[in-house]
Amino acid sequence: MKFNTKTRYGIRTMMEIALQDYSKGVFQKDISTNQDISFKYLDQIISALKAAHLITNVKGKKSGYTLTRHPSKITIYDIHKAFEPDLAIVDCLSDMIDCSKEKYCAPRDLWEGLNDTIVEYLQDYTLEDLAERQRAYNQRMQERST
């Protein structure tokens, strides 16, 4: 199983906004620089996050971005859903696949249990959890450099 680049960059983008004083807004150029994401590619990421109602412009087009709700109310799964319709570690778990063996397949039960565990983990992990962990890493790095 592998998360696509947009999902990974979407998580980094949301974390960057959460790390800053997100009530004032974070500029796209700052997100791009701090997270090493190309400005042009970040346009696509931001569009998806806005469409999912996870971020919004503070004041018009040439302003920063802010979260639509507190980081403790945004899960990593919410961010994932901005880029993928569902999480399916194997094709047969996807809502788009109709399998005739679905009700009689032991391996499918295995994959479904693992898939459910991953979804639950992502639903329990908030953007605030991620930002707090990053702040701790940043502090350790700063202490080492002094």
C-alpha positions, 0 to 999 in steps of 0.5 A: 500500500502506498499513499499518492504524492498529492495525499502526502503533500496535502498532509504536509501542507495542512501541517504547515498551516497548523504550525503557523498562526493559521488564524492569520493565514499562511501564504502559498509561497511560504508553504512551498518553501518550508515544505519543499513543494513546487509552487505550481504543484501546490496549486493542485494540492490547495485546490483539493484541500479547498474543495474538501472544505479543509482550508480557505482564503483569509481575505481574497485571492492574494492572501494566506490560507487558514484551516476551516476548523481547529486542527484537533477537529481535522483528522489525517483521514479527512485530509486523505479523503480530499485526494482519494474517494476511499481507502482500499489496500486491495482492489476488492475493497474498493466501492468501485469493484463488485466481487462475486466472492465477496461474502465467501472469501477469507483473504478478503476478511483479512484485508478488510480487517487490516483496512479498517485498522488503517482507517481507524488509525487515520481517523484517530490521528488529528492534524493537531497531533501531527503538528505537536509532534513536528514542533517537538522535532523542530525543538530537538533540532534547534537544541542540537544546533545550539 
